[in-house]
């Protein structure tokens, strides 16, 4: 449903994205994973023609999108990373105004989404918190039952309980056959929701993986405090050291955690923590 071929965008001498080729299949949830500034928004904005690409091609449902094409957007629901709406309107008026652009009666669909996300329809746009503004954007994107949904950092600013409701909505859409592309810098989101993921680093697509394979590649951040840690025979082939001093070592560990525990049992330690890695740790592990 969504395909890019050697998609490139330069901002003068600054690289936005370079030679990105990917395909998002019909009915799948595809996550773009990468830290802020990696190029996720640039890729999405090129797909949506919010910015002009430097080179490459974009295809929607098998058709190449050319400059000034707009009808393809009728089948897309889009939420940008920053929501900008008419501040002087109430949420109810904003939704009704947006619904007027579609021929179908969207009343029941809007009611369902508003209730599901607990949207404060009586408030003015200018009085909304960032999270509530994001919820209005989600309603506007989903209310016409598009075949494709594209979200740029959709959970940013949302309450954790609202995030759960939003994910349930996306699962409902997937069951209907809707194709979903969304960007995030939160690893746990793609693990929970996505069928496949694409990892973007410095403007390039450096890995595409299904979630099962990503889970197989899982690893941990281990911090050991205690002067005797240097006596341990750590399996260095499975370790990337992040920080170290006389009494502490912190490292990325990719290996069987039981093997590490066996090593730890041979020495006295004062404190041990095992954490899920953040996005920068993911990159260190994949591309060391």
VMD Tcl script that draws the C-alpha trace (Angstrom):
set ca {
  {0.00 0.00 0.00}
  {2.91 2.35 0.68}
  {6.19 2.06 -1.19}
  {9.21 4.31 -1.45}
  {12.07 3.80 -3.88}
  {15.46 5.46 -3.28}
  {13.67 8.34 -1.58}
  {16.08 11.18 -0.78}
  {15.63 14.64 0.70}
  {18.38 17.20 1.20}
  {17.97 20.54 2.92}
  {20.71 22.36 1.06}
  {23.92 20.74 2.23}
  {22.14 18.97 5.09}
  {20.96 15.39 4.59}
  {17.37 14.66 5.58}
  {16.98 11.11 4.27}
  {19.02 9.12 1.78}
  {17.99 6.34 -0.63}
  {15.17 4.97 1.53}
  {13.36 2.06 -0.10}
  {10.65 0.29 1.87}
  {7.25 -1.32 1.41}
  {4.34 -1.31 3.85}
  {1.95 -4.15 3.07}
  {-1.82 -3.95 3.10}
  {-3.24 -4.54 6.57}
  {0.05 -4.43 8.48}
  {1.28 -2.08 11.17}
  {4.75 -0.85 10.27}
  {6.79 1.15 12.76}
  {9.54 3.62 11.93}
  {11.94 3.52 14.86}
  {14.70 6.00 15.51}
  {15.83 8.81 17.79}
  {14.72 12.40 17.30}
  {16.41 13.85 14.24}
  {16.97 10.48 12.56}
  {14.80 11.34 9.55}
  {11.45 9.75 10.45}
  {9.40 12.94 10.02}
  {11.22 13.82 6.81}
  {10.31 10.43 5.33}
  {6.66 10.78 6.34}
  {6.47 14.37 5.07}
  {7.85 13.26 1.70}
  {5.23 10.49 1.48}
  {2.51 13.03 2.30}
  {4.01 15.64 -0.07}
  {4.20 18.09 2.79}
  {7.75 18.73 1.55}
  {9.25 18.14 -1.89}
  {11.59 15.19 -2.22}
  {15.02 15.69 -3.78}
  {14.87 12.41 -5.69}
  {13.26 8.98 -5.61}
  {9.67 7.81 -5.87}
  {6.60 7.30 -3.69}
  {3.84 4.83 -4.53}
  {0.42 4.57 -2.86}
  {-1.64 1.47 -3.60}
  {0.55 0.72 -6.62}
  {0.34 4.20 -8.18}
  {3.32 6.54 -8.29}
  {2.54 9.86 -6.65}
  {3.50 12.79 -8.83}
  {3.79 16.50 -7.93}
  {0.40 18.13 -7.31}
  {-1.37 14.79 -6.84}
  {-3.87 15.15 -4.04}
  {-6.71 12.67 -4.51}
  {-4.67 9.87 -2.94}
  {-4.84 11.77 0.34}
  {-8.59 11.10 0.54}
  {-7.70 7.50 1.45}
  {-5.16 8.53 4.10}
  {-5.58 9.62 7.70}
  {-2.56 11.63 8.83}
  {-1.42 12.93 12.21}
  {1.72 15.10 12.16}
  {4.08 15.33 15.11}
  {2.86 18.89 15.78}
  {-0.90 19.54 15.62}
  {-1.98 22.97 14.34}
  {-5.73 23.65 14.22}
  {-8.00 26.71 14.32}
  {-7.53 28.10 17.83}
  {-10.79 30.09 17.92}
  {-13.00 27.06 17.21}
  {-14.35 24.63 19.77}
  {-13.34 21.00 19.37}
  {-16.92 20.20 18.28}
  {-16.83 22.92 15.62}
  {-13.39 21.78 14.42}
  {-14.58 18.20 14.03}
  {-17.79 19.23 12.25}
  {-15.86 21.52 9.91}
  {-13.44 18.72 9.01}
  {-16.29 16.22 8.55}
  {-17.96 18.57 6.05}
  {-15.22 17.79 3.51}
  {-16.42 14.18 3.23}
  {-19.56 12.98 1.45}
  {-20.39 10.21 3.93}
  {-22.22 10.75 7.22}
  {-19.50 10.45 9.85}
  {-21.68 11.12 12.91}
  {-21.57 7.64 14.44}
  {-17.87 7.20 13.73}
  {-17.02 10.55 15.33}
  {-19.10 9.73 18.42}
  {-17.27 6.42 18.80}
  {-13.81 7.98 18.51}
  {-14.63 10.90 20.81}
  {-15.93 8.54 23.47}
  {-13.05 6.09 23.08}
  {-10.39 8.79 23.46}
  {-12.35 10.94 25.95}
  {-12.07 14.07 23.81}
  {-13.33 17.29 25.48}
  {-15.55 18.51 22.63}
  {-16.80 21.59 24.49}
  {-13.40 23.22 24.90}
  {-11.81 25.67 22.49}
  {-8.78 24.48 20.58}
  {-6.61 27.19 22.13}
  {-7.45 25.93 25.64}
  {-6.46 22.31 25.03}
  {-3.47 20.63 26.62}
  {-0.92 19.12 24.25}
  {-2.30 15.65 24.92}
  {-5.91 16.64 24.22}
  {-4.83 18.44 21.06}
  {-3.16 15.22 19.92}
  {-6.40 13.31 20.61}
  {-8.36 15.73 18.40}
  {-5.80 15.16 15.65}
  {-6.29 11.41 15.93}
  {-10.08 11.79 15.65}
  {-9.72 13.97 12.54}
  {-7.38 11.41 10.96}
  {-9.53 8.35 11.65}
  {-13.08 9.63 11.34}
  {-13.48 8.97 7.57}
  {-12.33 5.32 7.81}
  {-9.29 5.73 5.55}
  {-7.52 2.77 3.99}
  {-4.15 4.06 5.20}
  {-3.22 5.67 8.51}
  {0.07 7.56 8.91}
  {1.08 8.82 12.34}
  {4.20 10.80 13.27}
  {5.03 10.24 16.98}
  {1.30 9.78 17.81}
  {1.69 8.91 21.49}
  {3.81 11.94 22.38}
  {1.97 13.85 25.11}
  {-0.72 11.22 25.64}
  {-1.60 9.85 29.06}
  {-0.57 6.16 29.37}
  {-4.22 5.09 29.71}
  {-5.10 6.99 26.54}
  {-2.16 5.32 24.79}
  {-3.71 1.93 25.62}
  {-7.06 3.04 24.14}
  {-5.28 4.39 21.06}
  {-3.46 1.10 20.55}
  {-6.78 -0.75 20.79}
  {-8.13 1.51 18.04}
  {-5.15 0.65 15.85}
  {-5.69 -3.05 16.47}
  {-9.33 -2.61 15.41}
  {-8.16 -0.89 12.22}
  {-5.70 -3.67 11.49}
  {-8.51 -6.23 11.72}
  {-10.43 -4.17 9.14}
  {-7.48 -4.35 6.77}
  {-6.26 -0.79 7.27}
  {-2.57 -0.20 6.55}
  {-0.79 1.69 9.34}
  {2.57 3.45 9.31}
  {3.75 5.26 12.41}
  {6.98 6.66 13.75}
  {8.24 6.48 17.30}
  {11.41 6.56 19.37}
  {9.93 4.20 21.98}
  {11.05 0.60 21.55}
  {8.29 -0.90 23.71}
  {5.62 0.57 21.41}
  {6.86 -1.18 18.30}
  {7.39 -4.43 20.18}
  {3.80 -4.34 21.40}
  {2.01 -3.15 18.29}
  {3.93 -3.62 15.05}
  {4.21 -6.48 12.58}
  {7.46 -5.10 11.17}
  {9.79 -2.22 11.93}
  {12.27 -0.12 10.03}
  {15.14 1.44 11.96}
  {16.32 4.83 10.72}
  {19.68 6.25 11.70}
  {21.23 9.47 10.37}
  {18.72 9.63 7.52}
  {19.25 6.07 6.32}
  {17.15 2.93 6.68}
  {19.64 0.63 8.35}
  {17.45 -2.33 9.26}
  {14.04 -3.82 8.51}
  {12.88 -6.57 10.84}
  {9.76 -8.36 11.95}
  {8.97 -7.99 15.63}
  {9.68 -11.65 16.39}
  {13.24 -11.27 15.09}
  {13.61 -8.05 17.05}
  {12.62 -9.89 20.21}
  {15.16 -12.61 19.42}
  {17.79 -9.87 19.25}
  {16.80 -8.50 22.65}
  {19.44 -7.48 25.16}
  {19.82 -5.67 28.45}
  {21.63 -2.80 30.10}
  {23.45 -4.14 33.15}
  {24.95 -2.03 35.93}
  {27.16 -3.69 38.55}
  {28.37 -1.81 41.63}
  {31.12 -3.36 43.75}
  {34.91 -3.23 43.82}
  {35.19 -6.95 43.03}
  {33.52 -6.70 39.65}
  {36.94 -6.70 37.97}
  {37.48 -10.25 39.21}
  {34.59 -11.46 37.06}
  {35.30 -13.25 33.80}
  {32.77 -11.32 31.74}
  {31.92 -12.76 28.30}
  {33.41 -9.79 26.41}
  {32.09 -10.97 23.04}
  {28.56 -10.25 24.34}
  {29.36 -6.89 25.95}
  {29.63 -3.23 24.97}
  {30.90 -1.15 27.89}
  {29.06 2.15 28.33}
  {30.64 3.40 31.57}
  {33.28 2.14 33.95}
  {35.20 3.24 37.04}
  {36.90 1.60 40.04}
  {33.66 0.48 41.69}
  {31.13 0.31 38.85}
  {30.65 -1.00 35.35}
  {27.68 -0.42 33.06}
  {27.39 -2.34 29.81}
  {25.10 -3.56 27.05}
  {24.74 -7.32 27.37}
  {23.58 -9.53 24.54}
  {23.62 -13.11 25.60}
  {21.96 -15.60 27.91}
  {21.18 -13.77 31.14}
  {21.54 -17.03 33.09}
  {25.17 -17.29 31.97}
  {25.80 -13.78 33.27}
  {24.16 -14.57 36.60}
  {26.45 -17.58 36.97}
  {29.47 -15.32 36.50}
  {28.10 -12.81 39.03}
  {27.68 -15.51 41.67}
  {31.45 -15.89 41.94}
  {32.07 -12.40 43.35}
  {30.63 -10.04 45.95}
  {28.61 -7.16 44.49}
  {26.87 -4.29 46.25}
  {24.17 -3.51 43.72}
  {22.88 -4.87 40.41}
  {20.34 -3.40 37.95}
  {19.10 -4.86 34.67}
  {17.19 -2.46 32.42}
  {15.53 -2.39 29.02}
  {17.72 -0.51 26.54}
  {16.78 2.90 25.17}
  {16.91 3.73 21.48}
  {20.56 4.82 21.49}
  {21.54 1.49 23.05}
  {19.67 -0.31 20.29}
  {21.81 1.43 17.70}
  {25.01 0.72 19.61}
  {24.11 -2.97 19.67}
  {23.11 -3.30 16.02}
  {25.86 -1.20 14.48}
  {28.93 -1.52 16.64}
}
mol new
graphics top color blue
foreach p $ca { graphics top sphere $p radius 0.5 }
foreach p [lrange $ca 0 end-1] q [lrange $ca 1 end] { graphics top cylinder $p $q radius 0.2 }
display resetview
